[in-house]
Amino acid sequence: MSAVQVSPLPLLRVRGVGKRYGDRVALHDASFDLWPGEVLAVVGESGSGKSTLLDAIAARSRPDAGSVQFHVRGGGLQDVFAMTEAQQRLLSRTDWGFVHQNAADGLRMDVSAGANVGERLMGLGERHYGRVRATAADWLQRVEIDPARIDDTPRTFSGGMRQRLQIARNLVTQPRLVFMDEPTSGLDVSVQARLLDLLRQLTRQMQLAAIVVTHDLAVARLLAHRMVVMQQGRVVETGLTDQVLDDPQHAYTQLLVSSVLQP
Ligand SMILES: Nc1ncnc2c1ncn2[C@@H]1O[C@H](COP(=O)(O)OP(=O)(O)OP(=O)(O)O)[C@@H](O)[C@H]1O
């Protein structure tokens, strides 16, 4: 499985990104490129710096070192941290999506499923109620939620449905890049499998680039073209997913892979 690289410029360029919390180095010198339509998994054990990396790249927290550049529509690579807050917010509402591990963090729990999806469209200036509702109903269907539930709030949804609704809310604006933080963990195994299938299908159909943080190598295997392995805040190995998983080079990756094979 390899990504199609049609653009001469990456969608995202991460260089030397680092972050400390007091004396603790949470992230050190992370660098990689992400290409349009490419899914990249970030794997590593708990505390290895995966979420710190994701939050820094998604401009949710400012790194202490390094740069993150995004290929904006109709422009070149632009330094995300040189943008104004308003520009960053616009990116988050349009070209970027963020799928949280806990769906409640990415949804408005007290408004209807339809409004959760439609709200992002309205944020982009769509004012026609009929169109917003029709698009929301269409997206509910795409994520396998019965459109008859459009007026129900996510509080009445199961964990898997909430996560699918969060995905619909993020994808309705046709973003080019979606950040996902452990999108399937905390769900039953059968629900996880269905969600993974859906994510795989949607990322392919929409030619969506994604950065998926996961501690689960099976998630990386199924979703990602390429992967980054982190240990103690450092990227210790990167490569095509199948290559890294079938022939890990770094001792830590070998340990991760063998611990899955021999539970
Ligand atoms: N707000 C914070 N204040 C202090 N230390 C932090 C903070 N956030 C993270 N850390 C530390 O930074 C390191 C990396 O944490 P991070 O959450 O990025 O790891 P992770 O790989 O995402 O772990 P997990 O899979 O458990 O979420 C850890 O040592 C953690 O204790």
The ligand as a Gaussian input file, in Angstrom:
#p B3LYP/6-31G(d) Opt

LIG

0 1
 N        0.541000      18.839000      30.388000
 C        1.607000      18.140000      30.730000
 N        2.359000      18.498000      31.795000
 C        3.468000      17.800000      32.141000
 N        3.906000      16.717000      31.483000
 C        3.203000      16.301000      30.424000
 C        2.008000      16.978000      29.988000
 N        1.535000      16.325000      28.899000
 C        2.370000      15.305000      28.668000
 N        3.373000      15.270000      29.565000
 C        4.493000      14.317000      29.611000
 O        5.062000      14.258000      28.314000
 C        5.404000      12.930000      27.959000
 C        4.715000      12.550000      26.666000
 O        3.298000      12.488000      26.899000
 P        2.237000      12.210000      25.744000
 O        0.887000      12.388000      26.360000
 O        2.573000      13.002000      24.559000
 O        2.490000      10.666000      25.433000
 P        1.577000       9.649000      24.641000
 O        2.515000       8.812000      23.846000
 O        0.529000      10.378000      23.891000
 O        0.942000       8.794000      25.800000
 P       -0.527000       8.144000      25.896000
 O       -0.569000       7.056000      24.855000
 O       -0.568000       7.597000      27.286000
 O       -1.525000       9.238000      25.655000
 C        5.015000      12.071000      29.153000
 O        6.166000      11.869000      29.930000
 C        4.009000      12.892000      29.879000
 O        4.007000      12.610000      31.254000

